[in-house]
Amino acid sequence: MPIYEFVCKDCRTTFEALCFSRQDLDEMRCPRCGSRKVSKLLSTFSSRTGFGLGGARGFGGGFSGGSCGGGSGFGFG
């Protein structure tokens, strides 16, 4: 269940919403003004969590790819 970030084209409010299906995305409304003129923003993984594709520093090593890379997840163990 992905959480998406949106911006309202009418009032410029940014907000996050949990979307269960494509229909949820199609019916998204701005929580401030109620407009349906919303756009999904491109969010970056590393900007809020402190680590991204460069590695999980401070967590015992770099990101090793999990199931995609055949590693041990986030460097534990």
N, CA, C and O atoms as a GROMACS GRO file, in nm:
protein
  308
    1MET      N    1   0.083  -0.117   0.000
    1MET     CA    2   0.000   0.000   0.000
    1MET      C    3   0.088   0.124   0.000
    1MET      O    4   0.131   0.171   0.106
    2PRO      N    5   0.114   0.177  -0.116
    2PRO     CA    6   0.206   0.291  -0.124
    2PRO      C    7   0.143   0.421  -0.077
    2PRO      O    8   0.024   0.446  -0.095
    3ILE      N    9   0.227   0.502  -0.017
    3ILE     CA   10   0.188   0.637   0.021
    3ILE      C   11   0.246   0.730  -0.085
    3ILE      O   12   0.367   0.729  -0.110
    4TYR      N   13   0.159   0.809  -0.146
    4TYR     CA   14   0.201   0.902  -0.249
    4TYR      C   15   0.194   1.044  -0.197
    4TYR      O   16   0.116   1.075  -0.107
    5GLU      N   17   0.275   1.130  -0.254
    5GLU     CA   18   0.273   1.272  -0.223
    5GLU      C   19   0.211   1.345  -0.342
    5GLU      O   20   0.245   1.318  -0.457
    6PHE      N   21   0.120   1.436  -0.312
    6PHE     CA   22   0.047   1.509  -0.415
    6PHE      C   23   0.060   1.659  -0.393
    6PHE      O   24   0.094   1.705  -0.284
    7VAL      N   25   0.033   1.735  -0.500
    7VAL     CA   26   0.022   1.880  -0.491
    7VAL      C   27  -0.107   1.920  -0.562
    7VAL      O   28  -0.139   1.868  -0.669
    8CYS      N   29  -0.181   2.012  -0.501
    8CYS     CA   30  -0.303   2.062  -0.560
    8CYS      C   31  -0.268   2.174  -0.658
    8CYS      O   32  -0.194   2.266  -0.623
    9LYS      N   33  -0.320   2.165  -0.779
    9LYS     CA   34  -0.291   2.267  -0.879
    9LYS      C   35  -0.368   2.396  -0.855
    9LYS      O   36  -0.331   2.500  -0.910
   10ASP      N   37  -0.474   2.391  -0.774
   10ASP     CA   38  -0.552   2.511  -0.747
   10ASP      C   39  -0.497   2.591  -0.629
   10ASP      O   40  -0.475   2.712  -0.641
   11CYS      N   41  -0.475   2.524  -0.513
   11CYS     CA   42  -0.432   2.599  -0.394
   11CYS      C   43  -0.286   2.573  -0.356
   11CYS      O   44  -0.237   2.628  -0.258
   12ARG      N   45  -0.216   2.489  -0.433
   12ARG     CA   46  -0.073   2.458  -0.415
   12ARG      C   47  -0.042   2.386  -0.284
   12ARG      O   48   0.074   2.386  -0.240
   13THR      N   49  -0.141   2.326  -0.221
   13THR     CA   50  -0.119   2.249  -0.099
   13THR      C   51  -0.053   2.116  -0.135
   13THR      O   52  -0.093   2.051  -0.231
   14THR      N   53   0.046   2.076  -0.057
   14THR     CA   54   0.105   1.943  -0.074
   14THR      C   55   0.053   1.855   0.038
   14THR      O   56   0.037   1.899   0.151
   15PHE      N   57   0.026   1.728   0.004
   15PHE     CA   58  -0.028   1.635   0.102
   15PHE      C   59   0.010   1.494   0.063
   15PHE      O   60   0.046   1.468  -0.052
   16GLU      N   61   0.001   1.404   0.158
   16GLU     CA   62   0.029   1.263   0.135
   16GLU      C   63  -0.100   1.184   0.150
   16GLU      O   64  -0.187   1.220   0.229
   17ALA      N   65  -0.110   1.075   0.075
   17ALA     CA   66  -0.229   0.991   0.082
   17ALA      C   67  -0.191   0.845   0.059
   17ALA      O   68  -0.106   0.814  -0.025
   18LEU      N   69  -0.255   0.758   0.134
   18LEU     CA   70  -0.239   0.615   0.118
   18LEU      C   71  -0.335   0.570   0.008
   18LEU      O   72  -0.455   0.593   0.018
   19CYS      N   73  -0.283   0.505  -0.094
   19CYS     CA   74  -0.365   0.465  -0.208
   19CYS      C   75  -0.365   0.313  -0.220
   19CYS      O   76  -0.260   0.250  -0.234
   20PHE      N   77  -0.483   0.255  -0.215
   20PHE     CA   78  -0.497   0.110  -0.222
   20PHE      C   79  -0.511   0.061  -0.366
   20PHE      O   80  -0.477  -0.054  -0.395
   21SER      N   81  -0.561   0.147  -0.455
   21SER     CA   82  -0.585   0.104  -0.592
   21SER      C   83  -0.569   0.221  -0.689
   21SER      O   84  -0.553   0.336  -0.649
   22ARG      N   85  -0.573   0.188  -0.816
   22ARG     CA   86  -0.567   0.292  -0.921
   22ARG      C   87  -0.688   0.384  -0.911
   22ARG      O   88  -0.679   0.503  -0.940
   23GLN      N   89  -0.800   0.330  -0.870
   23GLN     CA   90  -0.922   0.410  -0.854
   23GLN      C   91  -0.903   0.517  -0.746
   23GLN      O   92  -0.951   0.629  -0.761
   24ASP      N   93  -0.832   0.483  -0.639
   24ASP     CA   94  -0.801   0.582  -0.535
   24ASP      C   95  -0.722   0.699  -0.594
   24ASP      O   96  -0.747   0.815  -0.560
   25LEU      N   97  -0.627   0.668  -0.681
   25LEU     CA   98  -0.547   0.774  -0.744
   25LEU      C   99  -0.634   0.861  -0.834
   25LEU      O  100  -0.619   0.983  -0.836
   26ASP      N  101  -0.723   0.797  -0.909
   26ASP     CA  102  -0.809   0.870  -1.002
   26ASP      C  103  -0.910   0.960  -0.931
   26ASP      O  104  -0.951   1.062  -0.986
   27GLU      N  105  -0.950   0.923  -0.810
   27GLU     CA  106  -1.051   0.998  -0.736
   27GLU      C  107  -0.992   1.090  -0.629
   27GLU      O  108  -1.065   1.142  -0.545
   28MET      N  109  -0.860   1.110  -0.631
   28MET     CA  110  -0.793   1.189  -0.528
   28MET      C  111  -0.842   1.333  -0.530
   28MET      O  112  -0.857   1.394  -0.636
   29ARG      N  113  -0.866   1.387  -0.410
   29ARG     CA  114  -0.908   1.526  -0.393
   29ARG      C  115  -0.815   1.594  -0.294
   29ARG      O  116  -0.760   1.531  -0.204
   30CYS      N  117  -0.799   1.723  -0.311
   30CYS     CA  118  -0.720   1.804  -0.218
   30CYS      C  119  -0.795   1.812  -0.085
   30CYS      O  120  -0.914   1.843  -0.084
   31PRO      N  121  -0.727   1.783   0.027
   31PRO     CA  122  -0.795   1.789   0.156
   31PRO      C  123  -0.826   1.933   0.200
   31PRO      O  124  -0.910   1.954   0.288
   32ARG      N  125  -0.761   2.030   0.140
   32ARG     CA  126  -0.782   2.170   0.179
   32ARG      C  127  -0.898   2.234   0.103
   32ARG      O  128  -0.988   2.293   0.164
   33CYS      N  129  -0.897   2.223  -0.031
   33CYS     CA  130  -0.998   2.292  -0.112
   33CYS      C  131  -1.095   2.199  -0.183
   33CYS      O  132  -1.196   2.244  -0.238
   34GLY      N  133  -1.066   2.067  -0.183
   34GLY     CA  134  -1.155   1.970  -0.245
   34GLY      C  135  -1.138   1.954  -0.395
   34GLY      O  136  -1.212   1.878  -0.457
   35SER      N  137  -1.043   2.022  -0.453
   35SER     CA  138  -1.020   2.015  -0.597
   35SER      C  139  -0.972   1.876  -0.638
   35SER      O  140  -0.902   1.808  -0.564
   36ARG      N  141  -1.012   1.835  -0.758
   36ARG     CA  142  -0.962   1.711  -0.817
   36ARG      C  143  -0.839   1.736  -0.903
   36ARG      O  144  -0.784   1.642  -0.960
   37LYS      N  145  -0.796   1.860  -0.914
   37LYS     CA  146  -0.678   1.894  -0.995
   37LYS      C  147  -0.553   1.875  -0.910
   37LYS      O  148  -0.491   1.971  -0.865
   38VAL      N  149  -0.518   1.750  -0.890
   38VAL     CA  150  -0.400   1.717  -0.811
   38VAL      C  151  -0.301   1.640  -0.898
   38VAL      O  152  -0.341   1.567  -0.989
   39SER      N  153  -0.175   1.656  -0.868
   39SER     CA  154  -0.068   1.584  -0.939
   39SER      C  155   0.016   1.507  -0.839
   39SER      O  156   0.047   1.556  -0.730
   40LYS      N  157   0.050   1.386  -0.876
   40LYS     CA  158   0.138   1.304  -0.794
   40LYS      C  159   0.280   1.358  -0.809
   40LYS      O  160   0.328   1.378  -0.920
   41LEU      N  161   0.346   1.381  -0.695
   41LEU     CA  162   0.484   1.430  -0.697
   41LEU      C  163   0.581   1.314  -0.700
   41LEU      O  164   0.551   1.204  -0.652
   42LEU      N  165   0.696   1.338  -0.757
   42LEU     CA  166   0.803   1.240  -0.757
   42LEU      C  167   0.879   1.256  -0.626
   42LEU      O  168   0.949   1.355  -0.606
   43SER      N  169   0.867   1.159  -0.540
   43SER     CA  170   0.934   1.163  -0.410
   43SER      C  171   1.065   1.088  -0.418
   43SER      O  172   1.077   0.989  -0.490
   44THR      N  173   1.163   1.136  -0.344
   44THR     CA  174   1.292   1.066  -0.339
   44THR      C  175   1.301   0.986  -0.211
   44THR      O  176   1.265   1.035  -0.104
   45PHE      N  177   1.348   0.866  -0.221
   45PHE     CA  178   1.359   0.777  -0.107
   45PHE      C  179   1.455   0.830  -0.002
   45PHE      O  180   1.428   0.821   0.117
   46SER      N  181   1.565   0.886  -0.045
   46SER     CA  182   1.670   0.924   0.048
   46SER      C  183   1.648   1.057   0.116
   46SER      O  184   1.713   1.083   0.217
   47SER      N  185   1.559   1.142   0.069
   47SER     CA  186   1.547   1.276   0.126
   47SER      C  187   1.487   1.275   0.265
   47SER      O  188   1.516   1.366   0.343
   48ARG      N  189   1.406   1.178   0.301
   48ARG     CA  190   1.342   1.178   0.431
   48ARG      C  191   1.398   1.075   0.527
   48ARG      O  192   1.383   1.090   0.648
   49THR      N  193   1.460   0.972   0.478
   49THR     CA  194   1.505   0.864   0.564
   49THR      C  195   1.652   0.874   0.603
   49THR      O  196   1.695   0.810   0.698
   50GLY      N  197   1.728   0.953   0.530
   50GLY     CA  198   1.868   0.968   0.564
   50GLY      C  199   1.961   0.873   0.492
   50GLY      O  200   2.083   0.889   0.500
   51PHE      N  201   1.907   0.775   0.421
   51PHE     CA  202   1.994   0.690   0.342
   51PHE      C  203   1.922   0.651   0.214
   51PHE      O  204   1.800   0.640   0.209
   52GLY      N  205   2.002   0.632   0.112
   52GLY     CA  206   1.945   0.600  -0.018
   52GLY      C  207   2.026   0.493  -0.086
   52GLY      O  208   2.072   0.398  -0.022
   53LEU      N  209   2.045   0.508  -0.212
   53LEU     CA  210   2.117   0.407  -0.288
   53LEU      C  211   2.266   0.406  -0.258
   53LEU      O  212   2.334   0.309  -0.290
   54GLY      N  213   2.317   0.512  -0.196
   54GLY     CA  214   2.459   0.519  -0.165
   54GLY      C  215   2.499   0.433  -0.048
   54GLY      O  216   2.618   0.407  -0.031
   55GLY      N  217   2.407   0.389   0.032
   55GLY     CA  218   2.440   0.303   0.145
   55GLY      C  219   2.372   0.347   0.272
   55GLY      O  220   2.335   0.464   0.287
   56ALA      N  221   2.355   0.255   0.362
   56ALA     CA  222   2.290   0.282   0.489
   56ALA      C  223   2.397   0.302   0.594
   56ALA      O  224   2.418   0.216   0.680
   57ARG      N  225   2.465   0.414   0.589
   57ARG     CA  226   2.574   0.441   0.683
   57ARG      C  227   2.520   0.443   0.826
   57ARG      O  228   2.413   0.497   0.853
   58GLY      N  229   2.595   0.385   0.915
   58GLY     CA  230   2.554   0.377   1.053
   58GLY      C  231   2.468   0.255   1.084
   58GLY      O  232   2.429   0.234   1.199
   59PHE      N  233   2.438   0.176   0.984
   59PHE     CA  234   2.358   0.057   1.004
   59PHE      C  235   2.438  -0.068   0.973
   59PHE      O  236   2.380  -0.170   0.934
   60GLY      N  237   2.566  -0.064   0.988
   60GLY     CA  238   2.648  -0.182   0.971
   60GLY      C  239   2.694  -0.208   0.830
   60GLY      O  240   2.739  -0.319   0.800
   61GLY      N  241   2.685  -0.111   0.743
   61GLY     CA  242   2.735  -0.131   0.608
   61GLY      C  243   2.643  -0.069   0.505
   61GLY      O  244   2.549   0.002   0.539
   62GLY      N  245   2.671  -0.096   0.381
   62GLY     CA  246   2.593  -0.039   0.272
   62GLY      C  247   2.472  -0.122   0.238
   62GLY      O  248   2.460  -0.238   0.278
   63PHE      N  249   2.384  -0.063   0.164
   63PHE     CA  250   2.265  -0.133   0.116
   63PHE      C  251   2.311  -0.240   0.017
   63PHE      O  252   2.379  -0.210  -0.080
   64SER      N  253   2.273  -0.362   0.042
   64SER     CA  254   2.325  -0.470  -0.040
   64SER      C  255   2.222  -0.524  -0.139
   64SER      O  256   2.247  -0.626  -0.204
   65GLY      N  257   2.109  -0.458  -0.152
   65GLY     CA  258   2.016  -0.496  -0.256
   65GLY      C  259   1.902  -0.586  -0.215
   65GLY      O  260   1.810  -0.605  -0.294
   66GLY      N  261   1.903  -0.642  -0.097
   66GLY     CA  262   1.793  -0.727  -0.053
   66GLY      C  263   1.768  -0.841  -0.149
   66GLY      O  264   1.861  -0.911  -0.189
   67SER      N  265   1.643  -0.860  -0.187
   67SER     CA  266   1.608  -0.972  -0.274
   67SER      C  267   1.658  -0.950  -0.416
   67SER      O  268   1.678  -1.047  -0.490
   68CYS      N  269   1.679  -0.825  -0.455
   68CYS     CA  270   1.727  -0.797  -0.591
   68CYS      C  271   1.876  -0.825  -0.604
   68CYS      O  272   1.922  -0.870  -0.709
   69GLY      N  273   1.951  -0.798  -0.498
   69GLY     CA  274   2.095  -0.811  -0.507
   69GLY      C  275   2.150  -0.937  -0.443
   69GLY      O  276   2.270  -0.964  -0.450
   70GLY      N  277   2.062  -1.013  -0.380
   70GLY     CA  278   2.107  -1.136  -0.318
   70GLY      C  279   2.187  -1.114  -0.192
   70GLY      O  280   2.254  -1.205  -0.144
   71GLY      N  281   2.181  -0.994  -0.137
   71GLY     CA  282   2.257  -0.962  -0.018
   71GLY      C  283   2.177  -0.988   0.108
   71GLY      O  284   2.078  -1.061   0.107
   72SER      N  285   2.220  -0.927   0.217
   72SER     CA  286   2.155  -0.949   0.346
   72SER      C  287   2.071  -0.829   0.387
   72SER      O  288   2.063  -0.798   0.506
   73GLY      N  289   2.008  -0.761   0.293
   73GLY     CA  290   1.921  -0.649   0.328
   73GLY      C  291   1.998  -0.521   0.347
   73GLY      O  292   2.061  -0.470   0.254
   74PHE      N  293   1.992  -0.468   0.467
   74PHE     CA  294   2.052  -0.337   0.496
   74PHE      C  295   2.187  -0.347   0.562
   74PHE      O  296   2.226  -0.255   0.634
   75GLY      N  297   2.258  -0.452   0.542
   75GLY     CA  298   2.392  -0.462   0.595
   75GLY      C  299   2.400  -0.525   0.732
   75GLY      O  300   2.508  -0.528   0.792
   76PHE      N  301   2.290  -0.575   0.784
   76PHE     CA  302   2.293  -0.641   0.913
   76PHE      C  303   2.342  -0.783   0.896
   76PHE      O  304   2.306  -0.851   0.800
   77GLY      N  305   2.423  -0.827   0.986
   77GLY     CA  306   2.466  -0.968   0.987
   77GLY      C  307   2.567  -0.994   0.886
   77GLY      O  308   2.613  -1.107   0.873
   0.00000   0.00000   0.00000
